[in-house]
Amino acid sequence: MTQHSPALSPELCRERQLRLKKVLEQHSLDRAIITSRENIQYLTGVRTHRLMQAALCLELDGNCTLAAPNQIPEEAAVDECVTFAAQWHSTLRQEQLAVALKVLFEAVGSEAKHHVGLEATAGGNLMIRNLSGSNPNFTDLDADLWKLRRRKDTDELEMIRKAISCTEAMYAKAREIIQPGISELEVFNQLHAAAVIEAGEPLTALGNDYQCNSPGGAPRERIAADGELFILDLGPAYRGYYADNCRTIAVNRQPTDIQHQAWEAIVNVLNMVEETVKPGVSCRALFERAQQMLDEFQEDAFFHHLGHGFGLFPHEAPHLNPNWDDYFEEGDCFTAEPGLYTEALRAGIRLEQNYVVTDSGVERLTNFSLEMS
């Protein structure tokens, strides 16, 4: 049976290019030069291999040119595609970005352009400056691109839903295999396999937290013991688009009274999030309300963010965090991940749901069990 393999829509990629073109107009820029893998994928649908680089030029007139490694992609939302040799006789070249930019500027020209938008946090800016012609003016587009990426289009949501389906398969496998005596590494290996089978291909990422009797961390050789809780915070990425959700499983499937009380307190916070969030709601205020609720169980037992946006990067806006002053917007994909951590809980519980903000509230994207058993 052939699995459905979602991909970014060329038509919606073109719409995203038009949104960036409006940003160029607002900043009085002639062109944008894009080198980050995530933003190239977002704008063209092309995601290069993790060991290969590319470069993109979007002109104020809307013309889009891609410098791609080795060969022209089968499908790319661009007007022109030029190629460069990312490998010589099968050996990867370390200077790929410099070559990609050189080929790109040979295709689009450099001497007439003096107002260029760049990603300040991306590599290659010095090379771009040297290749862009004499005395060009540069503007940082990072904040604009991050803002554009907040509102997920339907093709992006399809990719995210596919990644979330991988987490559902992983949790089903976890409930099947977790028991006293299993090692964290064995759990990790079997969950990895379950996700790859669901995806039908290798994944971009797998998430960070696979430890038992711990708030989180990479898997160890450690053996899970009776009475402990196993926190699994899974973040598989399907073709660059992330999921990020967490479940906590009692190793013996018999949570104690205090563990169940903590679980109920966390579920109450998730219910509050679903009842409260809509466009315009303060993320900081939501965090503060969650902190108050969890402090009623035990002060200082909740010590991290309430959640964050996600998409082509694991942590994006909006930030459910007192260090930011964000507000929810329609189209945001975000996580809510309240947790409680004490010695009595062996060593804590975290539950995490994924949502997309609608015009009047939220749609929950993670519709599988939160139970510890």
C-alpha positions in Angstrom: 0.0 0.0 0.0 1.5 3.3 -1.1 1.6 6.0 1.7 0.6 9.5 1.1 3.7 11.8 0.9 2.7 15.4 1.5 4.9 18.1 -0.1 4.8 21.9 -0.3 2.6 23.3 -3.0 4.3 25.3 -5.8 1.3 27.6 -6.0 1.5 28.3 -2.3 5.3 28.8 -2.5 4.6 31.4 -5.1 2.2 33.1 -2.7 4.8 33.1 0.0 7.3 34.7 -2.5 4.7 37.5 -3.1 4.5 38.1 0.6 8.3 38.5 0.7 8.1 40.8 -2.3 5.9 43.1 -0.3 8.5 43.1 2.4 11.1 44.2 -0.1 8.8 47.0 -1.2 8.3 48.2 2.4 12.1 48.3 2.9 12.8 49.8 -0.5 15.0 46.8 -1.5 15.9 45.6 -4.9 16.3 41.9 -4.0 16.6 39.3 -1.2 19.4 36.8 -1.1 18.4 33.7 0.9 20.8 31.0 2.0 19.2 29.2 4.9 17.8 25.7 4.1 14.5 26.5 5.9 13.7 29.7 4.1 14.7 28.3 0.7 12.3 25.4 1.3 9.6 27.7 2.6 9.8 29.9 -0.6 10.5 27.3 -3.3 9.5 23.8 -1.9 13.1 22.6 -2.4 14.8 21.2 0.6 18.4 20.2 -0.1 20.2 17.3 1.6 21.6 18.3 5.0 25.1 18.2 3.6 24.4 20.3 0.6 23.7 24.0 0.3 21.8 26.3 -2.1 21.3 30.0 -2.7 18.2 31.9 -3.8 17.6 35.4 -5.2 14.1 37.0 -5.2 13.9 40.2 -7.2 11.6 43.1 -6.5 9.9 42.4 -9.8 9.1 38.9 -8.5 11.7 36.9 -10.5 13.1 34.1 -8.5 16.4 32.3 -9.2 17.8 29.2 -7.4 21.3 28.0 -7.4 20.9 24.2 -6.6 23.5 21.6 -5.8 24.4 19.2 -8.6 21.2 19.1 -10.6 17.9 20.9 -11.2 15.3 19.7 -8.7 12.3 17.8 -10.1 9.9 20.5 -8.9 10.8 24.0 -7.7 8.7 27.2 -7.6 11.3 29.3 -9.3 11.7 31.1 -12.6 15.2 30.0 -13.3 17.4 27.3 -11.8 21.2 27.1 -12.2 23.4 24.4 -10.8 26.9 24.0 -9.3 29.0 21.0 -8.5 28.5 20.3 -4.7 30.6 17.2 -5.1 33.7 16.3 -7.1 34.0 12.6 -7.9 31.5 11.9 -5.1 33.5 14.0 -2.5 31.5 16.8 -0.8 33.0 20.2 -1.3 33.4 22.3 1.8 33.2 25.6 -0.1 29.7 24.9 -1.5 28.1 28.1 -0.3 30.7 30.3 -1.9 30.3 28.4 -5.2 26.5 28.5 -5.0 26.6 32.3 -4.5 29.1 32.8 -7.3 26.9 30.9 -9.7 23.8 32.7 -8.5 25.2 36.1 -9.0 26.5 35.1 -12.4 22.9 34.3 -13.3 21.2 37.4 -11.8 24.0 40.0 -12.1 25.3 42.1 -9.2 26.6 45.4 -10.4 23.2 47.2 -10.7 21.8 46.1 -7.4 22.5 48.3 -4.4 19.8 47.6 -1.9 19.9 43.9 -0.7 18.0 42.1 2.0 19.9 39.3 3.9 19.3 36.9 6.7 21.6 38.2 9.3 21.8 34.9 11.2 22.6 32.8 8.1 26.0 32.0 6.9 27.7 33.5 3.9 26.9 37.2 4.5 30.5 38.3 3.9 30.6 36.4 0.6 27.2 38.0 -0.4 28.6 41.4 0.3 31.7 40.8 -1.8 29.7 39.4 -4.7 26.8 41.9 -4.6 28.6 44.7 -6.4 30.2 48.0 -5.3 28.9 49.7 -2.1 25.6 47.8 -1.8 23.3 48.6 1.1 22.1 45.7 3.2 19.0 45.2 5.3 18.4 42.4 7.8 15.3 40.4 6.8 15.4 37.8 9.7 12.6 39.3 11.7 10.4 39.7 8.6 11.0 36.1 7.5 10.3 34.8 11.0 7.0 36.7 11.0 6.0 35.5 7.6 6.6 31.9 8.6 4.3 32.2 11.7 1.1 31.8 9.7 1.1 28.3 8.4 -0.4 27.6 4.9 -2.5 24.5 4.2 0.5 22.7 2.6 2.6 23.4 5.7 -0.1 22.1 8.0 -0.2 18.9 6.0 3.5 18.4 6.5 3.1 19.1 10.2 0.2 16.7 10.5 2.4 14.0 8.9 5.1 14.6 11.5 2.5 14.4 14.2 1.3 11.1 12.9 4.9 9.9 13.4 4.7 10.8 17.1 1.4 9.0 17.4 3.0 5.8 16.1 5.9 6.4 18.5 3.7 6.6 21.5 1.7 3.6 20.5 5.0 1.6 20.4 6.1 3.1 23.7 2.9 1.9 25.5 3.6 -1.5 24.0 7.2 -1.9 25.1 7.8 0.2 28.2 8.0 -2.0 31.3 10.5 -2.4 34.2 13.8 -3.6 32.9 13.8 -2.0 29.5 16.6 0.4 28.7 16.2 4.0 27.5 18.3 3.2 24.4 16.0 0.3 23.5 13.0 2.5 23.8 14.7 5.1 21.6 15.6 2.6 19.0 12.2 1.1 18.7 10.5 4.5 18.7 12.8 5.6 15.9 11.9 2.6 13.9 8.1 3.2 14.4 8.5 6.8 13.2 10.4 5.9 10.1 7.9 3.2 9.2 5.0 5.7 9.6 6.9 8.4 7.6 7.9 5.9 4.9 11.4 7.5 4.8 14.2 8.8 7.0 13.3 11.7 9.3 14.9 15.1 9.6 14.9 15.0 13.4 13.6 12.8 16.3 13.3 15.1 19.3 15.4 15.4 22.5 13.9 13.7 25.6 14.0 9.9 26.1 14.9 9.6 29.7 13.2 7.8 32.6 13.1 9.2 36.2 14.4 12.5 34.7 12.9 15.8 33.4 14.4 14.9 30.0 17.6 14.3 28.0 19.2 11.9 25.5 18.7 8.2 25.9 21.1 6.3 28.1 21.9 2.7 28.9 19.9 3.2 32.1 17.2 0.6 32.9 13.6 1.8 33.7 12.5 0.7 37.2 9.2 -0.1 38.8 7.4 3.1 40.1 9.3 5.5 37.8 7.8 7.8 35.2 9.1 7.8 31.6 9.0 11.3 30.0 9.0 11.1 26.2 9.2 14.5 24.5 9.1 13.6 20.8 9.9 16.0 18.0 10.2 14.1 14.7 10.5 16.3 11.6 9.0 15.2 8.3 10.9 16.7 5.3 11.9 19.7 7.5 8.6 20.3 9.3 8.5 19.5 13.0 6.1 18.0 15.4 6.7 18.5 19.1 4.6 16.8 21.8 5.2 15.0 25.0 3.6 12.1 27.0 4.6 10.6 30.4 4.1 6.9 30.9 4.2 5.0 34.2 6.8 2.2 33.8 4.5 -0.2 35.7 1.3 1.3 34.3 0.1 2.0 37.9 0.7 5.7 38.7 0.6 6.6 42.4 -2.0 8.9 43.9 0.4 11.9 43.9 1.4 11.2 40.3 -2.2 11.1 39.3 -2.9 14.4 41.2 0.0 16.1 39.3 -1.3 14.7 36.1 -4.8 16.2 36.7 -3.2 19.6 37.5 -1.3 19.5 34.2 -4.4 18.5 32.3 -6.3 21.4 33.8 -3.7 23.7 32.4 -4.1 22.2 29.0 -7.9 22.7 29.2 -7.3 26.3 30.2 -5.1 26.8 27.2 -7.7 25.4 24.8 -10.5 27.6 26.4 -8.4 30.8 26.4 -6.2 31.0 23.3 -7.5 33.0 20.3 -6.0 35.7 18.1 -4.8 38.7 20.2 -4.4 36.8 23.5 -1.1 37.5 25.4 1.3 34.6 25.5 3.0 36.0 28.6 -0.3 36.3 30.4 -1.2 32.8 29.5 2.2 31.6 30.9 1.5 33.5 34.1 -1.9 31.9 34.5 -0.5 28.5 34.0 2.3 29.2 36.5 -0.3 30.2 39.1 -2.3 27.0 38.5 0.7 24.7 38.8 2.0 26.5 41.8 -1.1 25.4 43.6 0.2 21.9 43.4 3.7 22.9 44.5 5.6 26.1 44.1 8.8 25.9 41.9 7.8 22.5 40.5 7.2 24.1 37.1 10.3 25.8 35.9 10.3 26.1 32.1 8.3 27.7 29.3 4.7 26.9 28.8 5.3 26.3 25.1 6.4 27.8 21.8 5.7 28.0 18.1 7.0 25.3 15.7 7.3 24.6 12.0 10.5 24.6 10.0 12.4 25.1 13.3 11.6 23.4 16.7 11.2 26.7 18.6 9.6 29.6 16.7 7.2 32.4 17.6 4.9 32.7 19.4 6.8 32.2 22.7 4.7 31.2 25.7 7.4 32.5 27.9 7.8 35.5 30.3 10.9 36.6 28.4 8.9 37.6 25.3 5.8 39.7 24.9 4.1 37.8 22.0 0.4 37.7 21.1 -1.3 34.8 19.4 -2.1 35.2 15.7 -4.3 33.3 13.4 -2.3 30.5 11.7 0.2 30.1 14.5 1.2 26.5 15.2 2.2 26.2 18.8 2.8 23.7 21.7 1.6 23.9 25.2 3.7 21.8 27.6 3.0 22.3 31.3 5.0 20.0 33.6 5.6 19.3 37.3 8.8 17.9 38.7 9.5 16.7 42.2 11.3 13.7 43.8 7.9 12.4 44.9 6.8 12.1 41.3 9.9 10.0 40.2 10.9 12.5 38.8 8.2 14.5 37.0 5.3 14.7 34.5 5.1 16.7 31.3 2.2 16.6 28.8 2.3 18.5 25.6 -0.3 19.2 22.9 0.1 20.8 19.5 -2.4 23.4 18.2 -3.1 25.7 15.3 -4.8 29.1 16.1 -8.0 29.6 14.2 -10.0 32.9 13.7 -11.9 32.2 17.0 -9.8 29.8 19.1 -7.6 26.7 18.5 -7.7 23.4 16.7 -5.9 20.6 18.6 -3.6 18.6 16.3 -2.6 15.9 18.7 -5.7 13.8 19.4 -4.1 10.8 21.1 -4.1 9.6 24.7 -2.6 11.7 27.5 -2.9 8.8 30.0 0.1 7.6 32.0 -1.0 3.9 31.8 
